[in-house]
């Protein structure tokens, strides 16, 4: 899971021992005839012996894998590390000129515009319970944005809500805590730095001040285009209780619920019949979500939320049906992507099932008839429009067939609206985009286009687009 392991790179031992480890691993590579890439696992004993236990002829290449973390120590970002592997292999086969210029480069914090590219600052991290997921999302966005179109700047938001432009060595670290521990004063950025240096801000934050409209409002005052919904829709979606109350007033189906202040006594509030779902009203990612079957479990869950610093508990009825999650794209023209059925091994979906690769199961498209899928998509589009969302979002709901629906008609019961859904490598919204022919890069590119459509492009980009259009007309 993101952020749950501690890795020390370089390892915490003397420089002499680090050099010894390096030489031993090189000897192992040669002895086993490993080429281009390997990862050698072993132990360093207290008396300085090196014991090899597991030579790997290929290394894992997930976003925060050891290979990328260690390559970053040599000033290689993920793209140049992979390029290094390709060029090494091609040189071995005498496929390219051996005089290729070296790839080791030091990152320069001064932003110099690359010709014909849009500068995008990707902001990730933050102070919410979802900051580790935000790190995974932000890193994935940085890796997936097409480099022939975008010049991407990684901007870390600390727990103190300060901005920092981070290096590639910091970007690949395992947790936000590790990144924060090695920040330097020279890396500090302000909103004015964003205004002066970037064309677009891609918000990869989840929960808290990144998703509740605060950052969106600041960017609008500075006239910096950004992704996702505006101030009002972002603030509304961050509050699950207010979202469901608003949608209920618009005629949409939502669970019966009650909002309970956690600083008051809880013996006299009225709740729907058991079983119930209890969760924070303004947090996501399955944080603090519990299914309770009786009063004792309910009181225990309330106490747990209170002890974790939450001010309110949202208590809602447990909905029977097929749990779905549906991505949506668009501003005025809205398109719901093919719904996915989320399969929980327990009574509720866990954070691991949402974000740990291989731990969860999603069926895309959901196993429903074409007519039922169409019904879900149209209802989700209507909810998206009613909330006032823009750009993209992911809506979680239940589908109820005629047999289990209280009204005897198939229906959609909305749970929550995620105005900045997770964009980690395994997130389901990429599966849904793939169903309509969009690669992850295409999907992210579309999100940025929709942000520019809503907020406008900087003057120099508008001029460049006009020049490109004239050239295309001339070529035609």
Secondary structure, DSSP 8 states (H G I E B T S, - for coil): -TT-S---SS-SS-HHHHHHHHHHHHHHHHHTT--S--EEEEEE-TTS-EEEEEEESS---STT-HHHHHHHHTT--HHHHHHHHHHHHHHHTT-S-TT---------SS----TT-EEEEEEEE-SSTTHHHHHHHHHHHHHHS-TTTEEEEEEEE-TTS-EEE--HHHHTSSSHHHHHHT--GGGEE-HHHHHHH-SEEEE---SHHHHSSHHHHHHHHTT-EESS--HHHHHHHH-HHHHHHHHHHTT-EE--EEEEETTS--SS----SSSEEEE-SS--TTTT-EEE-SHHHHHHHHHHHHHTT-SEEEEEE---SEEEEEEEEESSSEEE---EEEE-SSSS--HHHHHSTTT-EEEES-SS-HHHHHHHHHHHHHHHHHHT--EEEEEEEEEE-TTT-TTSS-EEEEEEEETT----TT-HHHHHHHHTT--HHHHHHHHHHHHHHHH---HHHHHHHHHHHHHHHHH-
